Amino acid sequence: MGFEVVARYDPEDPRRVVVVRTQQTFNPGTYVTNGVLLCLFGAGLAVWALI
């Protein structure tokens, strides 16, 4: 896993690269947190549906 990186390079000199932006908002911890919260939400909906 890694970060999304947008880079531009010079076609005449491909070794010359400029990083335009990086995406550091989502990391593995964010995915785990979102997954746990969605599981809890699903369990809550199941309990609510049975009541």
Contacts in CASP RR format, 6 or more apart in sequence:
PFRMAT RR
TARGET T0000
AUTHOR 0000-0000-0000
METHOD contacts of the structure
MODEL  1
MGFEVVARYDPEDPRRVVVVRTQQTFNPGTYVTNGVLLCLFGAGLAVWAL
I
1 28 0 8 1.000
3 22 0 8 1.000
3 23 0 8 1.000
3 24 0 8 1.000
3 27 0 8 1.000
4 22 0 8 1.000
4 23 0 8 1.000
5 19 0 8 1.000
5 21 0 8 1.000
5 22 0 8 1.000
5 23 0 8 1.000
6 19 0 8 1.000
6 20 0 8 1.000
6 21 0 8 1.000
6 22 0 8 1.000
7 17 0 8 1.000
7 18 0 8 1.000
7 19 0 8 1.000
7 20 0 8 1.000
8 17 0 8 1.000
8 18 0 8 1.000
8 20 0 8 1.000
9 16 0 8 1.000
9 17 0 8 1.000
9 18 0 8 1.000
10 16 0 8 1.000
10 17 0 8 1.000
END
